């Protein structure tokens, strides 16, 4: 199974939706809440090439993007392939 990392924030509906989809897919993931952690937020921004909103999602160290991009991968039939790599 793929290594999945998700940067999240408090009270984030998009974060909840992304985590729900990943759970439905049976994917385990490491979650990092950046709400009040400036060091982790800076790490997220650097890794995502400037992405400042949450969630920011990485699959096997590849930046997927946010919630919308994750669901786009699902609709395109590409998410399962990424998660099984």
PDB file as gemmi writes it, atoms N, CA and C in Angstrom:
CRYST1    1.000    1.000    1.000  90.00  90.00  90.00 P 1                      
ATOM      1  N   UNK A   1       0.833  -1.178   0.000  1.00  0.00           N  
ATOM      2  CA  UNK A   1       0.000   0.000   0.000  1.00  0.00           C  
ATOM      3  C   UNK A   1       0.883   1.249   0.000  1.00  0.00           C  
ATOM      4  N   UNK A   2       0.374   2.287  -0.576  1.00  0.00           N  
ATOM      5  CA  UNK A   2       1.122   3.533  -0.737  1.00  0.00           C  
ATOM      6  C   UNK A   2       1.289   4.265   0.594  1.00  0.00           C  
ATOM      7  N   UNK A   3       2.317   5.091   0.648  1.00  0.00           N  
ATOM      8  CA  UNK A   3       2.529   5.981   1.789  1.00  0.00           C  
ATOM      9  C   UNK A   3       1.716   7.252   1.528  1.00  0.00           C  
ATOM     10  N   UNK A   4       0.750   7.517   2.403  1.00  0.00           N  
ATOM     11  CA  UNK A   4      -0.136   8.664   2.227  1.00  0.00           C  
ATOM     12  C   UNK A   4       0.043   9.608   3.406  1.00  0.00           C  
ATOM     13  N   UNK A   5       0.239  10.879   3.097  1.00  0.00           N  
ATOM     14  CA  UNK A   5       0.374  11.915   4.117  1.00  0.00           C  
ATOM     15  C   UNK A   5      -0.626  13.022   3.806  1.00  0.00           C  
ATOM     16  N   UNK A   6      -1.263  13.520   4.865  1.00  0.00           N  
ATOM     17  CA  UNK A   6      -2.231  14.596   4.684  1.00  0.00           C  
ATOM     18  C   UNK A   6      -2.020  15.649   5.767  1.00  0.00           C  
ATOM     19  N   UNK A   7      -1.837  16.878   5.318  1.00  0.00           N  
ATOM     20  CA  UNK A   7      -1.741  18.020   6.225  1.00  0.00           C  
ATOM     21  C   UNK A   7      -3.146  18.586   6.374  1.00  0.00           C  
ATOM     22  N   UNK A   8      -3.581  18.780   7.624  1.00  0.00           N  
ATOM     23  CA  UNK A   8      -4.940  19.206   7.899  1.00  0.00           C  
ATOM     24  C   UNK A   8      -4.950  20.405   8.838  1.00  0.00           C  
ATOM     25  N   UNK A   9      -6.158  20.931   9.051  1.00  0.00           N  
ATOM     26  CA  UNK A   9      -6.382  22.002  10.011  1.00  0.00           C  
ATOM     27  C   UNK A   9      -7.626  21.706  10.817  1.00  0.00           C  
ATOM     28  N   UNK A  10      -7.855  22.496  11.857  1.00  0.00           N  
ATOM     29  CA  UNK A  10      -9.033  22.314  12.697  1.00  0.00           C  
ATOM     30  C   UNK A  10     -10.301  22.732  11.955  1.00  0.00           C  
ATOM     31  N   UNK A  11     -11.371  22.018  12.193  1.00  0.00           N  
ATOM     32  CA  UNK A  11     -12.701  22.361  11.673  1.00  0.00           C  
ATOM     33  C   UNK A  11     -12.714  22.545  10.162  1.00  0.00           C  
ATOM     34  N   UNK A  12     -12.004  21.681   9.461  1.00  0.00           N  
ATOM     35  CA  UNK A  12     -11.863  21.784   8.005  1.00  0.00           C  
ATOM     36  C   UNK A  12     -12.725  20.723   7.333  1.00  0.00           C  
ATOM     37  N   UNK A  13     -13.794  21.156   6.699  1.00  0.00           N  
ATOM     38  CA  UNK A  13     -14.684  20.224   6.011  1.00  0.00           C  
ATOM     39  C   UNK A  13     -14.013  19.514   4.846  1.00  0.00           C  
ATOM     40  N   UNK A  14     -13.138  20.217   4.139  1.00  0.00           N  
ATOM     41  CA  UNK A  14     -12.428  19.600   3.017  1.00  0.00           C  
ATOM     42  C   UNK A  14     -11.469  18.523   3.515  1.00  0.00           C  
ATOM     43  N   UNK A  15     -10.847  18.787   4.667  1.00  0.00           N  
ATOM     44  CA  UNK A  15      -9.951  17.788   5.269  1.00  0.00           C  
ATOM     45  C   UNK A  15     -10.742  16.538   5.642  1.00  0.00           C  
ATOM     46  N   UNK A  16     -11.906  16.742   6.240  1.00  0.00           N  
ATOM     47  CA  UNK A  16     -12.754  15.612   6.629  1.00  0.00           C  
ATOM     48  C   UNK A  16     -13.191  14.805   5.414  1.00  0.00           C  
ATOM     49  N   UNK A  17     -13.555  15.484   4.335  1.00  0.00           N  
ATOM     50  CA  UNK A  17     -13.997  14.789   3.120  1.00  0.00           C  
ATOM     51  C   UNK A  17     -12.851  13.984   2.508  1.00  0.00           C  
ATOM     52  N   UNK A  18     -11.667  14.565   2.481  1.00  0.00           N  
ATOM     53  CA  UNK A  18     -10.502  13.866   1.915  1.00  0.00           C  
ATOM     54  C   UNK A  18     -10.160  12.639   2.755  1.00  0.00           C  
ATOM     55  N   UNK A  19     -10.165  12.787   4.076  1.00  0.00           N  
ATOM     56  CA  UNK A  19      -9.862  11.654   4.955  1.00  0.00           C  
ATOM     57  C   UNK A  19     -10.928  10.565   4.823  1.00  0.00           C  
ATOM     58  N   UNK A  20     -12.180  10.967   4.680  1.00  0.00           N  
ATOM     59  CA  UNK A  20     -13.267  10.001   4.504  1.00  0.00           C  
ATOM     60  C   UNK A  20     -13.073   9.181   3.236  1.00  0.00           C  
ATOM     61  N   UNK A  21     -12.707   9.839   2.130  1.00  0.00           N  
ATOM     62  CA  UNK A  21     -12.471   9.120   0.883  1.00  0.00           C  
ATOM     63  C   UNK A  21     -11.297   8.153   1.030  1.00  0.00           C  
ATOM     64  N   UNK A  22     -10.226   8.611   1.645  1.00  0.00           N  
ATOM     65  CA  UNK A  22      -9.073   7.735   1.830  1.00  0.00           C  
ATOM     66  C   UNK A  22      -9.430   6.521   2.682  1.00  0.00           C  
ATOM     67  N   UNK A  23     -10.220   6.738   3.730  1.00  0.00           N  
ATOM     68  CA  UNK A  23     -10.657   5.625   4.584  1.00  0.00           C  
ATOM     69  C   UNK A  23     -11.542   4.656   3.805  1.00  0.00           C  
ATOM     70  N   UNK A  24     -12.433   5.194   2.971  1.00  0.00           N  
ATOM     71  CA  UNK A  24     -13.294   4.335   2.138  1.00  0.00           C  
ATOM     72  C   UNK A  24     -12.464   3.477   1.198  1.00  0.00           C  
ATOM     73  N   UNK A  25     -11.326   4.001   0.789  1.00  0.00           N  
ATOM     74  CA  UNK A  25     -10.432   3.271  -0.108  1.00  0.00           C  
ATOM     75  C   UNK A  25      -9.543   2.288   0.657  1.00  0.00           C  
ATOM     76  N   UNK A  26      -9.641   2.303   1.982  1.00  0.00           N  
ATOM     77  CA  UNK A  26      -8.824   1.411   2.793  1.00  0.00           C  
ATOM     78  C   UNK A  26      -7.391   1.871   2.947  1.00  0.00           C  
ATOM     79  N   UNK A  27      -7.144   3.134   2.659  1.00  0.00           N  
ATOM     80  CA  UNK A  27      -5.786   3.668   2.735  1.00  0.00           C  
ATOM     81  C   UNK A  27      -5.506   4.180   4.144  1.00  0.00           C  
ATOM     82  N   UNK A  28      -4.403   3.771   4.690  1.00  0.00           N  
ATOM     83  CA  UNK A  28      -3.965   4.365   5.951  1.00  0.00           C  
ATOM     84  C   UNK A  28      -3.142   5.599   5.605  1.00  0.00           C  
ATOM     85  N   UNK A  29      -3.149   6.558   6.506  1.00  0.00           N  
ATOM     86  CA  UNK A  29      -2.434   7.794   6.222  1.00  0.00           C  
ATOM     87  C   UNK A  29      -1.903   8.402   7.506  1.00  0.00           C  
ATOM     88  N   UNK A  30      -0.851   9.194   7.337  1.00  0.00           N  
ATOM     89  CA  UNK A  30      -0.284   9.967   8.431  1.00  0.00           C  
ATOM     90  C   UNK A  30      -0.866  11.372   8.330  1.00  0.00           C  
ATOM     91  N   UNK A  31      -1.468  11.827   9.419  1.00  0.00           N  
ATOM     92  CA  UNK A  31      -2.089  13.149   9.439  1.00  0.00           C  
ATOM     93  C   UNK A  31      -1.259  14.100  10.280  1.00  0.00           C  
ATOM     94  N   UNK A  32      -1.030  15.296   9.736  1.00  0.00           N  
ATOM     95  CA  UNK A  32      -0.324  16.340  10.461  1.00  0.00           C  
ATOM     96  C   UNK A  32      -1.212  17.572  10.495  1.00  0.00           C  
ATOM     97  N   UNK A  33      -1.644  17.949  11.693  1.00  0.00           N  
ATOM     98  CA  UNK A  33      -2.472  19.137  11.852  1.00  0.00           C  
ATOM     99  C   UNK A  33      -1.555  20.349  11.952  1.00  0.00           C  
ATOM    100  N   UNK A  34      -1.715  21.294  11.030  1.00  0.00           N  
ATOM    101  CA  UNK A  34      -0.842  22.465  10.969  1.00  0.00           C  
ATOM    102  C   UNK A  34      -1.510  23.715  11.526  1.00  0.00           C  
ATOM    103  N   UNK A  35      -2.676  23.549  12.129  1.00  0.00           N  
ATOM    104  CA  UNK A  35      -3.459  24.704  12.595  1.00  0.00           C  
ATOM    105  C   UNK A  35      -2.633  25.668  13.439  1.00  0.00           C  
ATOM    106  N   UNK A  36      -1.948  25.172  14.441  1.00  0.00           N  
ATOM    107  CA  UNK A  36      -1.185  26.062  15.311  1.00  0.00           C  
ATOM    108  C   UNK A  36       0.300  25.700  15.362  1.00  0.00           C  
ATOM    109  N   UNK A  37       0.771  24.971  14.361  1.00  0.00           N  
ATOM    110  CA  UNK A  37       2.175  24.574  14.314  1.00  0.00           C  
ATOM    111  C   UNK A  37       2.843  25.244  13.113  1.00  0.00           C  
ATOM    112  N   UNK A  38       3.480  26.369  13.355  1.00  0.00           N  
ATOM    113  CA  UNK A  38       4.065  27.140  12.260  1.00  0.00           C  
ATOM    114  C   UNK A  38       5.186  26.395  11.550  1.00  0.00           C  
ATOM    115  N   UNK A  39       5.907  25.546  12.287  1.00  0.00           N  
ATOM    116  CA  UNK A  39       6.986  24.775  11.671  1.00  0.00           C  
ATOM    117  C   UNK A  39       6.417  23.772  10.673  1.00  0.00           C  
ATOM    118  N   UNK A  40       5.379  23.068  11.075  1.00  0.00           N  
ATOM    119  CA  UNK A  40       4.761  22.080  10.179  1.00  0.00           C  
ATOM    120  C   UNK A  40       4.047  22.766   9.015  1.00  0.00           C  
ATOM    121  N   UNK A  41       3.462  23.930   9.261  1.00  0.00           N  
ATOM    122  CA  UNK A  41       2.814  24.677   8.173  1.00  0.00           C  
ATOM    123  C   UNK A  41       3.847  25.107   7.139  1.00  0.00           C  
ATOM    124  N   UNK A  42       5.008  25.554   7.598  1.00  0.00           N  
ATOM    125  CA  UNK A  42       6.087  25.934   6.671  1.00  0.00           C  
ATOM    126  C   UNK A  42       6.570  24.718   5.889  1.00  0.00           C  
ATOM    127  N   UNK A  43       6.677  23.571   6.561  1.00  0.00           N  
ATOM    128  CA  UNK A  43       7.059  22.329   5.886  1.00  0.00           C  
ATOM    129  C   UNK A  43       6.043  21.979   4.802  1.00  0.00           C  
ATOM    130  N   UNK A  44       4.746  22.082   5.132  1.00  0.00           N  
ATOM    131  CA  UNK A  44       3.680  21.788   4.176  1.00  0.00           C  
ATOM    132  C   UNK A  44       3.772  22.713   2.968  1.00  0.00           C  
ATOM    133  N   UNK A  45       3.967  24.002   3.231  1.00  0.00           N  
ATOM    134  CA  UNK A  45       4.029  24.989   2.144  1.00  0.00           C  
ATOM    135  C   UNK A  45       5.212  24.713   1.231  1.00  0.00           C  
ATOM    136  N   UNK A  46       6.343  24.370   1.807  1.00  0.00           N  
ATOM    137  CA  UNK A  46       7.519  24.062   0.996  1.00  0.00           C  
ATOM    138  C   UNK A  46       7.293  22.804   0.165  1.00  0.00           C  
ATOM    139  N   UNK A  47       6.811  21.746   0.798  1.00  0.00           N  
ATOM    140  CA  UNK A  47       6.616  20.478   0.091  1.00  0.00           C  
ATOM    141  C   UNK A  47       5.583  20.593  -1.025  1.00  0.00           C  
ATOM    142  N   UNK A  48       4.587  21.456  -0.834  1.00  0.00           N  
ATOM    143  CA  UNK A  48       3.511  21.575  -1.815  1.00  0.00           C  
ATOM    144  C   UNK A  48       3.751  22.699  -2.818  1.00  0.00           C  
ATOM    145  N   UNK A  49       4.982  23.180  -2.875  1.00  0.00           N  
ATOM    146  CA  UNK A  49       5.354  24.259  -3.808  1.00  0.00           C  
ATOM    147  C   UNK A  49       4.477  25.493  -3.651  1.00  0.00           C  
ATOM    148  N   UNK A  50       4.267  25.880  -2.389  1.00  0.00           N  
ATOM    149  CA  UNK A  50       3.534  27.110  -2.109  1.00  0.00           C  
ATOM    150  C   UNK A  50       2.096  26.916  -1.685  1.00  0.00           C  
ATOM    151  N   UNK A  51       1.617  25.680  -1.626  1.00  0.00           N  
ATOM    152  CA  UNK A  51       0.241  25.431  -1.197  1.00  0.00           C  
ATOM    153  C   UNK A  51       0.052  25.850   0.249  1.00  0.00           C  
ATOM    154  N   UNK A  52      -0.904  26.732   0.497  1.00  0.00           N  
ATOM    155  CA  UNK A  52      -1.096  27.266   1.843  1.00  0.00           C  
ATOM    156  C   UNK A  52      -2.407  26.814   2.459  1.00  0.00           C  
ATOM    157  N   UNK A  53      -3.284  26.246   1.667  1.00  0.00           N  
ATOM    158  CA  UNK A  53      -4.570  25.806   2.198  1.00  0.00           C  
ATOM    159  C   UNK A  53      -4.492  24.341   2.593  1.00  0.00           C  
ATOM    160  N   UNK A  54      -5.402  23.932   3.455  1.00  0.00           N  
ATOM    161  CA  UNK A  54      -5.495  22.527   3.845  1.00  0.00           C  
ATOM    162  C   UNK A  54      -6.772  21.947   3.260  1.00  0.00           C  
ATOM    163  N   UNK A  55      -6.745  20.673   2.942  1.00  0.00           N  
ATOM    164  CA  UNK A  55      -5.646  19.741   3.097  1.00  0.00           C  
ATOM    165  C   UNK A  55      -4.632  19.851   1.954  1.00  0.00           C  
ATOM    166  N   UNK A  56      -3.433  19.388   2.240  1.00  0.00           N  
ATOM    167  CA  UNK A  56      -2.413  19.144   1.228  1.00  0.00           C  
ATOM    168  C   UNK A  56      -2.083  17.664   1.343  1.00  0.00           C  
ATOM    169  N   UNK A  57      -2.189  16.946   0.228  1.00  0.00           N  
ATOM    170  CA  UNK A  57      -2.116  15.488   0.248  1.00  0.00           C  
ATOM    171  C   UNK A  57      -0.942  15.016  -0.599  1.00  0.00           C  
ATOM    172  N   UNK A  58      -0.226  14.036  -0.057  1.00  0.00           N  
ATOM    173  CA  UNK A  58       0.919  13.430  -0.728  1.00  0.00           C  
ATOM    174  C   UNK A  58       0.725  11.924  -0.753  1.00  0.00           C  
ATOM    175  N   UNK A  59       0.934  11.331  -1.913  1.00  0.00           N  
ATOM    176  CA  UNK A  59       0.899   9.875  -2.052  1.00  0.00           C  
ATOM    177  C   UNK A  59       2.260   9.451  -2.597  1.00  0.00           C  
ATOM    178  N   UNK A  60       2.958   8.638  -1.805  1.00  0.00           N  
ATOM    179  CA  UNK A  60       4.325   8.222  -2.149  1.00  0.00           C  
ATOM    180  C   UNK A  60       5.208   9.433  -2.469  1.00  0.00           C  
ATOM    181  N   UNK A  61       5.095  10.452  -1.618  1.00  0.00           N  
ATOM    182  CA  UNK A  61       5.876  11.693  -1.730  1.00  0.00           C  
ATOM    183  C   UNK A  61       5.569  12.504  -2.978  1.00  0.00           C  
ATOM    184  N   UNK A  62       4.507  12.166  -3.686  1.00  0.00           N  
ATOM    185  CA  UNK A  62       4.052  12.960  -4.841  1.00  0.00           C  
ATOM    186  C   UNK A  62       2.920  13.865  -4.361  1.00  0.00           C  
ATOM    187  N   UNK A  63       3.041  15.148  -4.617  1.00  0.00           N  
ATOM    188  CA  UNK A  63       2.018  16.096  -4.190  1.00  0.00           C  
ATOM    189  C   UNK A  63       0.783  15.940  -5.075  1.00  0.00           C  
ATOM    190  N   UNK A  64      -0.297  15.503  -4.469  1.00  0.00           N  
ATOM    191  CA  UNK A  64      -1.566  15.319  -5.176  1.00  0.00           C  
ATOM    192  C   UNK A  64      -2.305  16.640  -5.264  1.00  0.00           C  
ATOM    193  N   UNK A  65      -2.229  17.430  -4.210  1.00  0.00           N  
ATOM    194  CA  UNK A  65      -2.964  18.685  -4.129  1.00  0.00           C  
ATOM    195  C   UNK A  65      -3.889  18.643  -2.938  1.00  0.00           C  
ATOM    196  N   UNK A  66      -5.047  19.240  -3.105  1.00  0.00           N  
ATOM    197  CA  UNK A  66      -6.026  19.296  -2.025  1.00  0.00           C  
ATOM    198  C   UNK A  66      -7.159  18.315  -2.231  1.00  0.00           C  
ATOM    199  N   UNK A  67      -8.258  18.603  -1.560  1.00  0.00           N  
ATOM    200  CA  UNK A  67      -9.430  17.726  -1.607  1.00  0.00           C  
ATOM    201  C   UNK A  67      -9.987  17.599  -3.017  1.00  0.00           C  
ATOM    202  N   UNK A  68     -10.125  18.717  -3.710  1.00  0.00           N  
ATOM    203  CA  UNK A  68     -10.684  18.684  -5.066  1.00  0.00           C  
ATOM    204  C   UNK A  68      -9.853  17.812  -5.993  1.00  0.00           C  
ATOM    205  N   UNK A  69      -8.545  17.938  -5.901  1.00  0.00           N  
ATOM    206  CA  UNK A  69      -7.659  17.144  -6.757  1.00  0.00           C  
ATOM    207  C   UNK A  69      -7.728  15.655  -6.407  1.00  0.00           C  
ATOM    208  N   UNK A  70      -7.888  15.355  -5.114  1.00  0.00           N  
ATOM    209  CA  UNK A  70      -8.032  13.957  -4.700  1.00  0.00           C  
ATOM    210  C   UNK A  70      -9.299  13.358  -5.294  1.00  0.00           C  
ATOM    211  N   UNK A  71     -10.396  14.090  -5.237  1.00  0.00           N  
ATOM    212  CA  UNK A  71     -11.652  13.598  -5.799  1.00  0.00           C  
ATOM    213  C   UNK A  71     -11.590  13.554  -7.329  1.00  0.00           C  
ATOM    214  N   UNK A  72     -10.832  14.470  -7.944  1.00  0.00           N  
ATOM    215  CA  UNK A  72     -10.631  14.406  -9.398  1.00  0.00           C  
ATOM    216  C   UNK A  72      -9.924  13.109  -9.784  1.00  0.00           C  
ATOM    217  N   UNK A  73      -8.921  12.715  -9.003  1.00  0.00           N  
ATOM    218  CA  UNK A  73      -8.227  11.447  -9.263  1.00  0.00           C  
ATOM    219  C   UNK A  73      -9.188  10.271  -9.144  1.00  0.00           C  
ATOM    220  N   UNK A  74     -10.058  10.327  -8.154  1.00  0.00           N  
ATOM    221  CA  UNK A  74     -11.049   9.259  -7.964  1.00  0.00           C  
ATOM    222  C   UNK A  74     -11.991   9.186  -9.163  1.00  0.00           C  
ATOM    223  N   UNK A  75     -12.515  10.330  -9.595  1.00  0.00           N  
ATOM    224  CA  UNK A  75     -13.439  10.351 -10.745  1.00  0.00           C  
ATOM    225  C   UNK A  75     -12.761   9.876 -12.027  1.00  0.00           C  
ATOM    226  N   UNK A  76     -11.467  10.152 -12.159  1.00  0.00           N  
ATOM    227  CA  UNK A  76     -10.722   9.745 -13.361  1.00  0.00           C  
ATOM    228  C   UNK A  76     -10.281   8.296 -13.290  1.00  0.00           C  
ATOM    229  N   UNK A  77     -10.545   7.621 -12.174  1.00  0.00           N  
ATOM    230  CA  UNK A  77     -10.161   6.230 -12.024  1.00  0.00           C  
ATOM    231  C   UNK A  77      -8.675   6.032 -11.769  1.00  0.00           C  
ATOM    232  N   UNK A  78      -7.986   7.074 -11.285  1.00  0.00           N  
ATOM    233  CA  UNK A  78      -6.537   6.987 -11.085  1.00  0.00           C  
ATOM    234  C   UNK A  78      -6.139   6.837  -9.617  1.00  0.00           C  
ATOM    235  N   UNK A  79      -7.059   7.092  -8.693  1.00  0.00           N  
ATOM    236  CA  UNK A  79      -6.704   7.060  -7.279  1.00  0.00           C  
ATOM    237  C   UNK A  79      -6.352   5.658  -6.818  1.00  0.00           C  
ATOM    238  N   UNK A  80      -7.134   4.668  -7.212  1.00  0.00           N  
ATOM    239  CA  UNK A  80      -6.841   3.287  -6.798  1.00  0.00           C  
ATOM    240  C   UNK A  80      -5.449   2.866  -7.232  1.00  0.00           C  
ATOM    241  N   UNK A  81      -5.089   3.234  -8.436  1.00  0.00           N  
ATOM    242  CA  UNK A  81      -3.766   2.885  -8.961  1.00  0.00           C  
ATOM    243  C   UNK A  81      -2.663   3.543  -8.127  1.00  0.00           C  
ATOM    244  N   UNK A  82      -2.848   4.797  -7.777  1.00  0.00           N  
ATOM    245  CA  UNK A  82      -1.840   5.489  -6.962  1.00  0.00           C  
ATOM    246  C   UNK A  82      -1.738   4.876  -5.574  1.00  0.00           C  
ATOM    247  N   UNK A  83      -2.867   4.498  -5.009  1.00  0.00           N  
ATOM    248  CA  UNK A  83      -2.868   3.946  -3.657  1.00  0.00           C  
ATOM    249  C   UNK A  83      -2.312   2.537  -3.605  1.00  0.00           C  
ATOM    250  N   UNK A  84      -2.340   1.829  -4.718  1.00  0.00           N  
ATOM    251  CA  UNK A  84      -1.831   0.455  -4.723  1.00  0.00           C  
ATOM    252  C   UNK A  84      -0.354   0.372  -5.073  1.00  0.00           C  
ATOM    253  N   UNK A  85       0.206   1.504  -5.520  1.00  0.00           N  
ATOM    254  CA  UNK A  85       1.624   1.512  -5.927  1.00  0.00           C  
ATOM    255  C   UNK A  85       2.544   1.360  -4.738  1.00  0.00           C  
TER     256      UNK A  85                                                      
END                                                                             
